[in-house]
Amino acid sequence: MNAFQYVRVTDHQSAIDAAMSPAAPARFLAGGTNLIDLMREGVEQPRLVIDITRLPLAVIEGRPDGGVRVGAMVRNSHLAAHPVIRERFPLLSYAVLNGASAQLRNMATTGGNLMQRTRCYYFYDTAAHCNKREPGSGCDALDGFNRMHAILGASSQCIATHPSDMCVALAALDATVNIDGPMGARVVPFADFHRLPGETPDIDHNLRRGELITSVDLPASSAGLSSVYRKVRDRASYAFALVSVGAALRIADGKIRDVRLALGGVAHKPWRAVVAERALLGAVPTRDAFARAADAELQPAVPYAHNAFKIALAKRTIVAALSELAGIDGGAE
Amino acid sequence: MSDEFAHISLRVNGAIHALTIDSRVSLLDALRDHLSLTGTKKGCNQGACGACTVLVDGERINSCLTLAIQYEDREIQTIEGLAHDGILHPMQDAFITRDGFQCGYCTPGQICSAVAMLAEWKEGVPSAVTRPDSSPQLSDDELRERMSGNLCRCGAYVGIRQAIREAMEGTSR
């Protein structure tokens, strides 16, 4: 690990000021579950580490419009267990509980979860070529061990996936991200927070220099939906997703009146399945309808040598999740 | 390089320790190398095995994925702090009577994790296998899921689950 200066801040303006100091690169340190690991591997080499764990942002509070605001320093374990989240946004609780281990969830924060970087082996291995770690150096995953890699939205520069479970739920729930920074506060819809790799896979998200996530808002319009989070992985617990599906559904008079569908493990960012959602809205909920919607969503999928199975797996997981929500036989495992 | 060294105090098992450390030192290394509390083990050093599990303000964390300096003024408890006056914690007793280990390397982490896990269970904290209609009993599925952050390369899981169950039911002492 490279040497760095450590500062601890207790208000978020001080955090932003510190991040704008000349001692670049600076990194905000929260739970540390990803950043410390990356620093130890030499992937991240900050000169300044700004400890933000004592910012007063560990609060979950109701909003006047009926939504809920989750502070950036709320830890994953507290978020998943919070009675309001469990009752009104159960998808978020399920997704968080499917990620990592109890120890890691006690450390990891809401803001930090959004900022976690890919688990691509070639990104972690500083002896490998990786355009995300070192722009222009190439991508060893393209012709390498790419079983865990992306099938949607990738580019010839990068086929890494976003590792988060929590973010899959936030994508499905139309969350918004509250940001403060040197140019003032702004709000970013969740779908616009993370980026596809394109020609700049080194840039994971749309935060600007010095900007800090202060909270994430869950809108009232996403509350109370019947929902399920289904994660397929190589072992039953404590593993990253091959494919995950966050789904929420509201059916009235025999037709789908609201549907939310997001996928994890398939793309460089949490993948909101807007094509499938469009196909399903207003439709009669049947397995065939779910299968057609899944086919349409995965139609542009591009497999690599070792991950073609993800296309069928994603389709089946979508159908299984929606069937379970619709109470259609065969939906349960 | 003075910027990179820090004078900190850590509160471990009820005692306050003043340390001068490089800011890169993890809580795990501070405990083992600076305070000679070697009960906490270094397994993977990347948050994948749970051998380094300690309790901070009663909650279990991986001490490897930390900077010690972040944990100033927090109440840190390690395996050395579980026994009192020569009397083992009921979870330690249960691991012995139920053979909850073979080589013993993961055991301090398993025990610290299990102590916090039971506290979480009693508070009604859900897990990934908890359903609204789940049994109020701590099923084997719940135990496996809640303890999945602690790997045992010897595969002593059957004994570990029996030990936790025994400690929970208070039958070990």
Interface residues (C-beta under 8 A of the other chain):
Chain A: M1 A3 F4 Q5 Y6 R8 L29 G31 G32 T33 I36 D37 R40 V49 D51 T53 S77 A80 A81 R86 S93 Y94 L97 N98 A100 S101 A102 Q103 L104 N106 M107 A236 S237 Y238
Chain B: M1 D3 E4 A6 D22 S23 R24 S26 N45 Q46 G47 G50 T53 E59 R60 I61 N62 L65 T66 L67 I69 Q70 S113 A116 M117 E120 E123 G124 V125 P126 S127 A128 T130 R144 E145 R146 S148 G149 N150
